[in-house]
Amino acid sequence: MTGGIRHFTDLKVWQKAHCLFLAVFKDIEGFPDSRSATVLAEQLMRSTGSVSANIAEGFNRTRRKFLNSLDIALGEANETENWLYKARDAGFMAPEAAKQRLLAVIEIEKMLTQA
């Protein structure tokens, strides 16, 4: 790792992914109490949490393993984007909140493709 990066929490992409997870975590508290909303919320939480988890998992490993973890994180970010569209379009998430979360996950995807 380079310069002042000593821990995965020093990585800007991890920080952004972690903030996205916390925001989504709060967002789903406002989802309706229904089976479909619960299923969607669970999928959204799993994929969102997996983005930062995979970045952390690959940190301090070989370059090849780290890049593989970043690739997996990118797939999870893509999945998160998919679930965000579903949450928005199903009316479970306020349009402005969904817009902000989508902007964040797309930024994370861009960061991961430049790694």
Phi and psi in degrees as a GROMACS rama.xvg file:
@    title "Ramachandran Plot"
@    xaxis  label "Phi"
@    yaxis  label "Psi"
@TYPE xy
-102.744  157.303  THR-2
39.7357  -121.407  GLY-3
-84.408  12.5347  GLY-4
-92.8329  105.92  ILE-5
-113.724  -17.163  ARG-6
-143.854  152.9  HIS-7
-58.8015  -26.2425  PHE-8
-70.3917  -11.5347  THR-9
-80.7798  -15.1528  ASP-10
-76.33  126.289  LEU-11
-59.3694  -36.9227  LYS-12
-66.2433  -38.0126  VAL-13
-65.5108  -43.1029  TRP-14
-58.9695  -44.8379  GLN-15
-66.3255  -40.5572  LYS-16
-65.8025  -38.8724  ALA-17
-65.6009  -44.2119  HIS-18
-62.0827  -39.3979  CYS-19
-62.2216  -44.0245  LEU-20
-57.7571  -46.8521  PHE-21
-63.1001  -39.7037  LEU-22
-65.7007  -45.0738  ALA-23
-64.7564  -38.9524  VAL-24
-55.5893  -43.7241  PHE-25
-70.6233  -38.8704  LYS-26
-59.2479  -42.1685  ASP-27
-71.0062  -16.0996  ILE-28
-61.8555  -25.1072  GLU-29
-90.9712  1.28715  GLY-30
-68.2507  150.473  PHE-31
-63.2585  159.952  PRO-32
-90.4279  79.2481  ASP-33
-141.026  160.844  SER-34
-60.5135  -45.4269  ARG-35
-64.693  -40.2  SER-36
-66.8801  -37.7474  ALA-37
-65.2096  -44.2504  THR-38
-62.18  -46.6631  VAL-39
-63.1048  -43.2144  LEU-40
-60.8651  -41.8152  ALA-41
-63.8535  -44.0685  GLU-42
-63.8293  -42.1345  GLN-43
-63.6657  -42.9644  LEU-44
-66.2903  -40.8209  MET-45
-63.2683  -49.2104  ARG-46
-68.7495  -40.3823  SER-47
-64.5172  -44.5427  THR-48
-65.2019  -31.3202  GLY-49
-70.3344  -23.6007  SER-50
-60.7591  -59.3333  VAL-51
-68.1779  -32.7177  SER-52
-63.7814  -40.3347  ALA-53
-70.6746  -34.5886  ASN-54
-62.3817  -45.6426  ILE-55
-64.5131  -41.8624  ALA-56
-61.5101  -37.32  GLU-57
-83.2998  -14.051  GLY-58
-64.8316  142.472  PHE-59
64.8378  22.3787  ASN-60
-110.218  -176.391  ARG-61
-62.3828  157.443  THR-62
-55.9161  -43.7626  ARG-63
-60.4193  -45.5018  ARG-64
-67.8925  -36.9714  LYS-65
-65.2717  -45.4292  PHE-66
-62.439  -37.2498  LEU-67
-63.4312  -41.8513  ASN-68
-63.4528  -38.0727  SER-69
-66.3225  -36.6454  LEU-70
-64.5904  -40.9282  ASP-71
-65.4517  -41.2482  ILE-72
-59.9321  -38.8015  ALA-73
-62.5673  -42.7747  LEU-74
-61.2874  -40.3887  GLY-75
-66.7933  -36.5666  GLU-76
-64.7471  -41.0761  ALA-77
-62.1538  -41.3786  ASN-78
-64.2663  -41.0051  GLU-79
-59.508  -44.6936  THR-80
-57.5298  -44.2434  GLU-81
-57.5045  -48.609  ASN-82
-67.234  -32.2966  TRP-83
-64.7024  -41.0677  LEU-84
-61.0084  -41.6188  TYR-85
-65.1256  -44.4634  LYS-86
-62.4427  -41.4053  ALA-87
-65.5428  -49.7609  ARG-88
-71.6569  -23.5591  ASP-89
-82.5117  -7.04023  ALA-90
82.3902  13.5508  GLY-91
-81.9966  -22.6083  PHE-92
-123.584  135.918  MET-93
-59.2972  139.507  ALA-94
-54.3471  -41.3726  PRO-95
-68.562  -39.8924  GLU-96
-63.4993  -44.6717  ALA-97
-60.43  -42.3401  ALA-98
-59.6587  -45.1445  LYS-99
-65.0159  -42.0448  GLN-100
-66.9048  -38.6599  ARG-101
-65.9152  -41.5097  LEU-102
-60.3155  -41.4134  LEU-103
-65.3547  -46.2865  ALA-104
-69.0319  -34.5373  VAL-105
-66.6387  -37.4196  ILE-106
-63.1216  -42.1674  GLU-107
-62.432  -43.9548  ILE-108
-58.5363  -43.5631  GLU-109
-62.9475  -42.1156  LYS-110
-62.4815  -41.1543  MET-111
-69.6509  -29.1294  LEU-112
-78.8234  -14.8071  THR-113
-96.5661  1.56681  GLN-114
